[in-house]
């Protein structure tokens, strides 16, 4: 199989490819990028006469909207943190901070950088002073503390805004069985000192022990152009049949590889 060693790279943003390069070599091909975005309950905003969030929203306006929606006595809150692992790093990056002092060597964390502590102080103030988010005690009292408890809080219409992955309600990962029973919207995350988000990136890689590196790379190049099948098979999606492979997958090695891939779905 003849492959142009550079032509395929034109299909990707340069920064996305660079994230998986070391020593001038490309170690993985991005397949699907799942960024964190801001979801909101349109019905709650309309009920209190507040404009829903829109692209370009900053931290200050976000916190004001969250406080305007919150009715703690009614068990309704302007915003909710589904995962601190998502929200906290995002706020740090938006405030110009970083999690490591050197991403090449990962030599040490940077918890005490002023930009990092400022971001966490802002979030603490929104929770404790403006009551935009529920406090820990309010969250447990009203909803519980497990991931399913927090999702249920959103489903019952008690939360105005929340950070979550694009795949939760967008693109090919959407699960119709989990449809929200209210009108909702989505937009870019609030902007701090700079715009930033975090994302999971799904990639294809070729083993160094592959018997036919060119054939394996050809398979991955072709698969990377297909619609992402929901994290491969976690949500019962259809996998590619070897007999229906596109024209880039012609060798017996490629068909056998896809049979193995499908067997795991």
N, C-alpha and C positions, 0 to 999 in steps of 0.2 A: 504494500500500500504506500503510495507516494504522498507525503505530507509536506506542505509548505511550513517550515519551522516557525514562521513569523505571522502568517496570514490570520491564523485563528485568534491571535492576541488582539486583533482589531475589534473583536466583539465584546471586549471587557474594558471597564474603566481601569486606567493604569494603576491607581492606588490599590484596587482590589487584587490585581495580580501580584503587586509588589509585596502584599502581606504574606504571600506564600512562596517567596523567593529567598534563597540563601546561597551565598557564594556565586551569584550570577546564574543559578539554575532555578527552573520552575519546578517546585516539588508537589504542587497540587493545582487542579483546575476548579475554580469556583463553579458551583452548580446552582445554588439558591441562597440569596441573602435575605435574612429575616430580621429587619430592624424593629426597634421599639418605637411605638408611636403613641399618641394621646387619643384615647377613646372618651366619648362623653354621652351622657343620657340626655337627649334633646328634650324629652318630656319634662324633666326636672327643671331645666333652664327656662322653658316656657312657663312653667307653673309659677315661678317667682319673678318673671319678667326680666331675666338677665340674658344678654346676648351669649350664645354658645362660643366656645373658644375658636379661634381661627389662626391660620398660619401667621407667624410673626409675634404671637403672644409672648410677653416676657414674664419673668418670675413674679414681679410685683402684681401684674394684672391677673395672672393665674391664681395667686394667693387671694386676691380680692374676690374673684369669682367663686373660689372654693368657699370662702367665708360667707358670701351672700347666699349660697345654696344651703349651707349647713343648718340643720335643725336638730341638734343633739337630743333634745327631749323627745323628738319624734323618731329618733333612730336613723336620721338622714344626714349624710355627710358629703361635703363638697368634693372630696377626693379620698382615695384609698391607696395604700401601698400594698400591692399584691406580692412583691418580692423585693426585699432590701438589696439583694444581689444585683438587681436591675437598676433600681432607682438611685442608690447611693453612688455607684461609679458614674452614672450618667450625669448627675448633678456636679460631681467633681470635675469631669471633663468640660461641662458647660461653663464652669467657673474658672477655666484655665488651669486646673490642676492635673495631676497625673497619679497613677497608682504605683508606678515603679520609676526609679531614677534612671534606669537604662533598660530599654526594652530588648536590647540585643543580648545582654548578660543577665538581666533580672537580678541585679546585685542586692536590692533591698527595697522594702516598702517605703512609702512616703506619707505616712499618716499625719505627720505634724506640719506639712506644708501649709502656709497661710491660706492658699486658695482652697485646699481641701477642708480645713476646719471652718472656713467661711461658708462653704456650701452646706456642711452639716449643721452649722448654727442657723442658717436660713431655714432649713427644713424643720429644725426643732422649734423655731419661733412660729412657723405656720401651724404646727401641731398644738403647742402649748398656749400661744398668745392669741392667734387668730381663729383657732378651732376649725381650720379648713379640713384637716385630717382628724380622724378619731384618735384619741390617746390610746395607749395600750389597754388600759382598763376599759375604756368605752368600746373598743373593738371586741374584746373578749365578752363583755356584758351583752352587747347587741348582736354579735355575729358568731363569735368563737375565734379560734386561732389557726385552724388548719387551712390549707389551700382550698379545699372544697367549701369550707365555711365562708371564705372571702369571695369565692366565685358565686356562692348562693346570695351573698349580700348584693352583688351586682345584678344578678338575675331578678331579684325581687324589687329592683328599682330604688335601692337605698343609697346609691353612690352616684355622684355627679360626674366625676372624671377619674380616670385611672390610666397608668402606663401599662402597656402590654405589647406583645409581639404582633406584627402585621399579620402573621399567619393565623391568629386567633379568629379573624373575621375577613381576611382578604386573601386574594390569590387562590392557589390550588390547595391550600391546607384547610380551607373553610369546611367545617362540619355542620351540615344543615340541621342535624339532630340537636345541636346546642344553640339554636337561634335565641336571641334575646327577645323577651316579650315586651319590648318598648321601642320607641323610635330612638335611633342613635346616630352618631356621626364620628368621624375620626379626622385628625389633623396632625401636623408636625408637633414635636414636643416644644414646650415653652423654652425660650432662649434666655440664657444667662449672659455672661460676658461674651459668649460666642455660642453659635448653634452647634449642637452635638447630639449624637445618640449612640447607643450600643446596639450590637447586632450579633446574631449567630450566623455563621457562614458555613453552609454545607459544601463539601468539596469532594472531588474524585481524585484518587491517588493511584499511582502505578507502583507495585512492589519492585524493589531492586532485584528480586529473584524471578521476575516474570520471564518466561521462556522466549517470548516474542514482544519486546518492548514497543516496537512500532505498532503492532496489532493492538496491544493493550491501550496505547495512547489513542489510537484511532477510535476504539470503542468509547473511551472516556470523552473524547472530543465530541462524538456524536451524541452521547447521553447528555452531555452538558447543554445541548441545544434543545432537549426535549422538555416538555412541561414537567415540573417537579412533582413526583407522585408522593405527596404527603410523608416526608421523612422516610421514603422508600415504601414502607408497608404498614406503618403503625395503625393507620385508620382504614384498613381494608380497601385499598385502591387497586385498580387494575394494573398489572405489570405487563411488560412487553413480551409478546409471543415471539420465539425465535423465527417462526415462519413469516412474521410481519416486520422484520427488521428493515430499517431504511437502507438505502443503497451503499452507505459507507460501511456497513457490516456484512461483508460477503464471505470472509474466510471461515473455515470450520472452527477455528479457535475462537472467533468472536461469537459464533452461534452457541458454542458450548459454554462460553463464559456467561452469556445471557441466560442460558438454561439454569445454570447454578444460581445466578442472581435471582431469577424468578422463583426458584425452589425455596428461597428464604423468605418469600413474601407471604 
